[in-house]
């Protein structure tokens, strides 16, 4: 690597990449992963909280269909803007500053939403909360991938998300416990928002000790700073003196040019198209269930408490599926795992839509959420491997913003389809879209397992394993 500008910014200094990949996996890697994963909890908690609030406030505030859809979709509209603009900001200003801004902004807006006097105020504050959370998941993908050796990258990202996906059952379980009545003179649903705000503030304090990504520092020409961070990682791993590295480039401090236009030129065009299509389609199969499940069950005739209980039990599959994925995410090619798990989501979604008994609903729900998080962990690792360091935050953030925009529109479409065709018709439509997702990834997606991050991100399209067999 020469460090020249290729249109995607300065390349990562070989001394950083090789040394990070050579460090034995130990306590430092686990600590970084856990601190990153704790914040994904609040992103997913906020997403799944929408269905809980929609079910609870329908009675308290007399919400009609459109008002419920707006309440569920509000964070997604904020996340759309946050994923676009804050994702790009992470490439310009660094991974760590955006980590801190995201959590601080979410904490304040969530606490303010807890005291919202009416629907309009609550919706606005949930949009603001979504704005700060919009870049959080892509940033976790980017940050953890840049710090972990290629041989364990997928496994550790899956561990980070296993923590995060505990947010789904917690949202439903807390909702089931708190929705009835008032607690300490405050409506129960408001405590759900307080929990998110206070918890995020606590994680913000813990995250202050995280280092900046040395790969990002290198891509901005800050080679001495990058070397200092890597040396500290080696020291914590017991490597003394530090591992030898390639010589420092002659000039420092000149950030590369990371133009978004590079996403639309080879070798990244094909990957960009695949990921944009993917993000629109995966939202329907993934968030369509998570955000609307309580409302689907209420439409089937269950009351709000029973609906939240069934939802909470179904949501237990989220952390379980994420934990299970740790066992084989490095053993199965990422692209294959995405396709197979997406197909399983379609099957179990149809089973959930047609189930009538309590046992059938919970069984289908658990199987669906379990496979959803095998799917989710695979694609979160996969998307971070498709682009170089100087583009990674923006490329993943922009693509992910499409899922957030789709998530904002989804409740309006989903509730209309639910009313017109029932749960069976809604989940049949979701299944068709998941099949299209499988075709898209299988056709356009490259292989990435086990490669160094720089190799996986710069593989030429003409040499794709999928084409050559």
C-alpha positions in Angstrom: 0.0 0.0 0.0 1.4 3.3 -1.0 -0.9 5.6 0.8 -2.0 7.3 -2.4 -5.5 8.7 -3.0 -7.6 6.3 -4.9 -10.8 8.2 -4.7 -11.8 6.4 -1.5 -9.3 8.3 0.8 -5.9 7.4 2.1 -5.2 3.7 2.4 -4.6 2.3 5.9 -0.9 2.2 6.8 0.2 -1.5 6.7 1.8 -1.2 10.2 -1.6 -0.7 11.7 -3.6 -3.4 9.9 -0.9 -6.1 10.3 -0.3 -5.4 14.0 -3.9 -5.3 14.9 -4.6 -8.6 13.2 -1.5 -10.2 14.9 -2.5 -9.2 18.5 -3.8 -12.3 20.5 -7.5 -12.0 21.3 -7.8 -11.2 25.0 -9.5 -9.1 27.7 -9.0 -5.8 25.8 -11.0 -7.1 22.8 -13.8 -8.3 25.0 -14.0 -5.0 26.8 -14.2 -3.0 23.6 -16.8 -5.3 22.2 -19.0 -5.2 25.4 -18.9 -1.4 25.6 -19.8 -1.1 21.9 -22.6 -3.7 22.3 -24.1 -2.1 25.4 -25.2 0.9 23.3 -26.8 -1.3 20.6 -29.2 -2.3 23.4 -30.7 1.2 23.4 -31.1 1.4 19.6 -33.0 -1.8 19.5 -34.9 -1.0 22.7 -36.1 2.2 21.1 -37.2 0.5 17.9 -39.2 -2.2 19.7 -40.6 0.3 22.2 -42.7 1.7 19.4 -45.0 -1.2 19.2 -45.4 -1.2 23.0 -46.2 2.5 23.2 -48.6 2.1 20.3 -50.6 -0.6 22.1 -50.6 1.2 25.4 -51.5 4.7 24.2 -54.2 3.6 21.9 -56.5 3.4 24.9 -55.1 6.3 27.0 -54.9 8.9 24.2 -57.5 7.4 21.9 -55.1 6.9 18.9 -56.4 6.1 15.5 -54.6 3.9 12.9 -52.6 6.8 11.5 -51.6 8.1 14.9 -50.4 4.7 16.0 -48.4 4.3 12.8 -46.8 7.7 13.3 -45.8 6.8 16.9 -44.2 3.6 15.8 -42.5 5.1 12.8 -41.3 8.3 14.4 -37.8 7.1 15.5 -37.1 5.6 12.0 -37.5 9.0 10.4 -34.9 10.4 12.7 -32.7 7.4 12.2 -32.8 8.0 8.5 -31.3 11.4 8.8 -28.9 10.3 11.5 -27.6 7.4 9.5 -26.9 9.6 6.5 -25.3 12.6 8.2 -23.8 11.2 11.4 -22.5 8.2 9.5 -20.5 10.5 7.2 -19.4 12.5 10.2 -17.8 9.4 11.7 -15.6 9.2 8.6 -14.6 12.9 9.0 -14.4 13.4 12.7 -13.7 9.9 14.0 -15.5 6.9 15.5 -15.2 7.8 19.2 -16.6 11.4 19.0 -19.7 10.1 17.3 -20.1 7.3 19.8 -20.3 10.0 22.5 -22.5 12.4 20.6 -25.0 9.6 19.8 -25.5 8.4 23.3 -25.6 11.9 24.9 -28.2 13.1 22.4 -30.4 10.0 22.8 -30.2 10.1 26.6 -31.4 13.7 26.8 -34.2 13.3 24.2 -35.5 10.1 25.7 -35.7 11.6 29.2 -37.5 14.6 27.7 -39.9 12.3 25.9 -40.8 10.7 29.2 -42.5 14.0 30.2 -44.2 14.7 26.8 -47.7 16.1 27.5 -49.3 15.0 24.2 -48.8 12.9 21.1 -47.2 15.7 18.9 -44.5 16.4 21.5 -43.9 12.7 22.0 -43.5 12.1 18.3 -41.1 15.0 17.8 -38.9 13.9 20.7 -38.9 10.3 19.4 -37.8 11.6 16.0 -34.9 13.4 17.8 -34.0 10.3 19.7 -33.9 8.4 16.5 -31.7 11.0 14.9 -28.9 10.3 17.4 -29.4 6.6 17.3 -29.4 6.5 13.5 -25.7 6.0 13.0 -25.2 3.8 16.1 -25.5 0.3 14.6 -23.5 1.1 11.5 -20.9 2.7 13.7 -20.7 -0.4 16.0 -20.2 -2.5 12.9 -17.5 -0.2 11.7 -15.7 0.3 15.0 -15.6 -3.3 16.2 -14.6 -4.6 12.7 -11.7 -2.1 12.5 -10.3 -3.2 15.9 -10.8 -7.0 15.8 -8.5 -9.5 13.9 -10.1 -10.9 10.8 -10.2 -14.4 12.2 -12.6 -13.5 14.9 -14.3 -10.3 13.5 -17.7 -12.0 12.9 -17.8 -13.7 16.2 -17.2 -10.6 18.2 -19.6 -8.4 16.3 -22.2 -11.2 17.0 -21.3 -11.0 20.7 -21.8 -7.2 20.7 -25.3 -7.6 19.2 -26.2 -10.4 21.6 -26.1 -7.7 24.3 -28.1 -5.3 22.1 -30.8 -7.7 21.3 -31.7 -8.1 24.9 -33.4 -4.7 24.4 -36.3 -6.3 22.5 -37.6 -8.7 25.3 -36.7 -6.0 27.9 -38.9 -3.5 26.1 -41.8 -6.0 26.0 -41.4 -7.3 29.5 -41.1 -3.8 31.1 -44.1 -2.8 29.0 -46.1 -5.7 30.3 -45.2 -4.8 33.9 -45.5 -1.1 33.8 -48.3 -0.2 31.4 -51.1 -0.8 33.9 -51.6 2.2 36.1 -49.2 4.7 37.6 -45.9 4.2 39.5 -44.6 6.8 41.9 -47.2 9.2 40.5 -46.0 8.8 36.9 -47.8 6.9 34.1 -46.2 3.5 33.6 -45.3 4.0 30.0 -43.2 7.1 30.8 -40.9 4.9 33.0 -40.0 3.0 29.8 -38.6 6.2 28.3 -36.8 7.1 31.6 -35.2 3.7 31.6 -33.7 4.2 28.1 -32.4 7.7 28.9 -30.8 6.9 32.3 -29.3 3.6 30.9 -27.8 5.4 27.9 -26.2 8.0 30.2 -24.6 5.3 32.3 -23.1 3.6 29.1 -21.9 7.1 27.9 -19.7 7.3 31.1 -18.3 3.9 30.5 -17.6 4.6 26.8 -15.3 7.5 27.6 -12.4 5.2 27.9 -12.6 3.7 24.4 -9.7 4.5 22.1 -10.1 6.0 18.6 -9.9 3.5 15.8 -6.3 3.2 14.7 -7.4 2.3 11.2 -9.4 5.5 11.0 -6.4 7.6 12.4 -4.2 6.0 9.7 -6.7 6.8 6.9 -6.6 10.4 8.0 -2.8 10.6 7.9 -2.4 10.6 11.7 0.1 7.8 11.7 1.8 8.6 15.0 -1.5 8.6 16.8 -2.4 5.3 15.2 0.9 3.8 16.2 0.4 5.0 19.8 -3.1 3.3 20.0 -1.8 0.0 18.5 1.2 0.0 20.9 -1.2 0.4 23.8 -3.3 -2.5 22.5 -0.1 -4.7 22.3 1.0 -3.7 25.8 -2.4 -4.7 27.2 -2.1 -8.0 25.4 1.4 -8.6 27.0 3.4 -8.0 23.8 6.6 -6.1 24.8 8.2 -4.6 22.9 5.6 -3.8 20.3 5.5 -5.9 17.1 7.6 -4.6 14.2 5.7 -2.7 11.5 6.2 -1.2 8.1 8.0 2.2 8.2 6.0 5.3 8.8 5.1 7.2 5.6 7.2 10.2 5.0 4.4 12.7 5.4 1.7 12.9 8.1 -1.4 14.9 8.7 -2.8 14.9 5.2 -6.3 13.3 5.3 -7.3 11.4 2.2 -10.3 12.4 0.1 -13.2 10.1 0.9 -15.7 11.0 -1.8 -19.1 9.4 -1.7 -18.8 9.3 -5.5 -16.3 6.4 -5.1 -19.3 4.3 -4.0 -20.6 4.5 -7.6 -17.4 3.4 -9.3 -15.8 0.0 -9.5 -14.9 -1.9 -7.4 -17.7 -0.6 -5.1 -20.6 0.0 -7.4 -21.9 -3.5 -7.4 -21.6 -3.7 -3.6 -23.4 -0.4 -3.2 -26.3 -1.5 -5.3 -26.6 -4.8 -3.5 -26.5 -3.2 -0.1 -29.1 -0.5 -0.9 -31.6 -3.0 -2.3 -30.8 -5.3 0.7 -31.5 -2.6 3.3 -34.9 -1.7 1.9 -36.0 -5.4 1.8 -34.5 -6.5 5.1 -36.4 -3.8 7.0 -39.8 -5.4 6.0 -38.8 -8.9 7.2 -37.0 -7.8 10.3 -38.5 -4.6 11.8 -41.9 -5.3 10.3 -42.3 -8.1 12.9 -40.5 -6.5 15.8 -42.3 -3.1 15.7 -45.7 -4.4 14.8 -46.0 -7.7 16.6 -48.1 -6.3 19.6 -50.5 -4.6 17.2 -50.8 -7.8 15.0 -51.7 -9.8 18.1 -54.2 -7.2 19.2 -55.7 -7.4 15.7 -56.1 -11.1 16.2 -58.3 -10.4 19.3 -55.8 -10.5 22.2 -55.9 -7.7 24.8 -52.9 -5.4 25.3 -51.5 -7.3 28.3 -51.7 -10.7 26.7 -50.3 -9.3 23.4 -47.3 -7.9 25.3 -46.8 -11.1 27.1 -46.8 -13.2 23.9 -44.5 -10.6 22.3 -42.1 -10.7 25.2 -41.9 -14.5 25.0 -41.4 -14.3 21.3 -38.7 -11.7 21.7 -36.6 -14.0 23.8 -35.5 -15.5 20.5 -33.6 -12.3 19.7 -30.7 -12.7 22.3 -30.8 -16.5 21.9 -30.5 -16.3 18.1 -27.7 -13.8 18.4 -25.8 -16.0 20.9 -26.3 -19.1 18.8 -24.9 -17.3 15.8 -21.6 -16.8 17.7 -21.0 -20.5 17.3 -20.9 -20.7 13.5 -20.7 -17.2 12.1 -17.0 -17.8 11.2 -17.7 -21.3 9.9 -20.3 -20.5 7.3 -19.7 -18.0 4.5 -21.3 -14.7 5.4 -23.2 -14.4 2.1 -24.6 -17.9 2.5 -25.7 -17.4 6.1 -27.6 -14.2 5.1 -29.4 -16.0 2.3 -30.4 -19.1 4.3 -31.5 -17.2 7.4 -33.6 -14.8 5.3 -35.4 -17.8 3.7 -36.1 -19.2 7.2 -37.5 -15.8 8.3 -40.0 -16.0 5.4 -41.2 -19.5 6.5 -41.5 -18.7 10.2 -43.2 -15.4 9.5 -45.9 -17.2 7.6 -46.3 -19.6 10.5 -46.7 -16.7 12.9 -49.2 -15.0 10.7 -51.4 -18.1 10.5 -51.1 -19.3 14.1 -54.2 -19.0 16.4 -53.3 -20.8 19.6 -51.1 -19.3 22.3 -48.5 -22.1 21.9 -48.5 -21.7 18.2 -48.0 -17.9 18.3 -45.2 -18.1 20.8 -43.4 -21.0 19.1 -43.5 -19.4 15.7 -42.5 -16.1 17.2 -39.5 -17.5 19.0 -38.3 -19.4 15.9 -38.7 -16.3 13.8 -36.9 -14.0 16.2 -34.1 -16.6 16.6 -33.5 -16.8 12.9 -33.8 -13.0 12.5 -30.8 -12.5 14.7 -28.7 -15.1 13.0 -29.6 -13.1 9.9 -29.0 -9.7 11.5 -25.5 -10.6 13.0 -24.4 -12.0 9.6 -25.3 -8.9 7.7 -24.0 -6.5 10.2 -20.6 -8.1 9.9 -20.9 -8.5 6.2 -21.8 -4.8 5.4 -18.7 -3.5 7.3 -16.4 -5.8 5.2 -17.5 -4.4 1.9 -15.8 -1.0 1.9 -12.4 0.6 2.8 -11.8 2.5 6.1 -12.1 6.0 4.6 -15.5 5.2 3.2 -16.8 2.6 5.6 -18.8 4.7 8.1 -20.5 6.7 5.3 -21.1 3.8 3.0 -22.7 1.7 5.7 -24.6 4.6 7.2 -26.1 5.8 3.9 -27.2 2.2 3.0 -28.6 1.7 6.5 -30.5 5.0 6.3 -32.6 3.4 3.6 -33.7 0.8 6.1 -34.6 3.5 8.6 -36.6 5.4 6.0 -38.4 2.2 5.0 -39.0 1.5 8.7 -40.7 4.9 9.1 -43.1 4.2 6.2 -43.6 0.6 7.2 -46.2 1.1 10.0 -48.5 3.1 7.7 -48.3 0.4 4.9 -48.2 -2.5 7.4 -51.2 -1.5 9.4 -53.2 -0.8 6.2 -52.3 -4.3 4.8 -53.1 -5.8 8.2 -56.5 -4.2 8.2 -57.3 -5.2 4.6 -55.8 -8.7 4.4 -55.2 -9.8 8.0 -52.0 -11.1 9.5 -51.8 -13.9 6.9 -51.8 -11.5 4.0 -49.2 -9.2 5.7 -46.7 -11.9 6.4 -47.2 -13.4 2.9 -46.1 -10.1 1.4 -43.1 -10.0 3.8 -42.2 -13.6 2.7 -42.1 -12.5 -1.0 -39.8 -9.6 -0.3 -37.4 -11.8 1.7 -37.2 -14.2 -1.3 -36.2 -11.2 -3.5 -33.6 -10.3 -0.8 -32.1 -13.8 -1.1 -31.8 -13.4 -4.9 -30.2 -10.0 -4.6 -27.5 -11.1 -2.1 -26.7 -14.4 -3.9 -26.3 -12.6 -7.2 -24.5 -9.4 -6.3 -22.7 -10.1 -3.0 -19.0 -11.1 -2.7 -17.5 -13.5 -0.3 -15.7 -12.0 2.7 -15.1 -14.6 5.5 -11.8 -14.8 7.2 -10.1 -12.1 5.1 -8.1 -9.1 6.5 -10.5 -6.1 6.5 -8.5 -4.3 3.8 -8.5 -7.4 1.5 -12.3 -8.0 1.9 -13.1 -4.3 1.3 -11.0 -4.0 -1.9 -11.5 -7.3 -3.6 -12.1 -6.6 -7.3 -15.5 -7.5 -8.6 -14.1 -9.4 -11.5 -12.5 -11.9 -9.1 -15.6 -12.5 -7.0 -15.7 -16.0 -5.7 -19.4 -16.3 -6.6 -18.5 -15.8 -10.3 -15.5 -18.1 -10.3 -17.1 -20.8 -8.4 
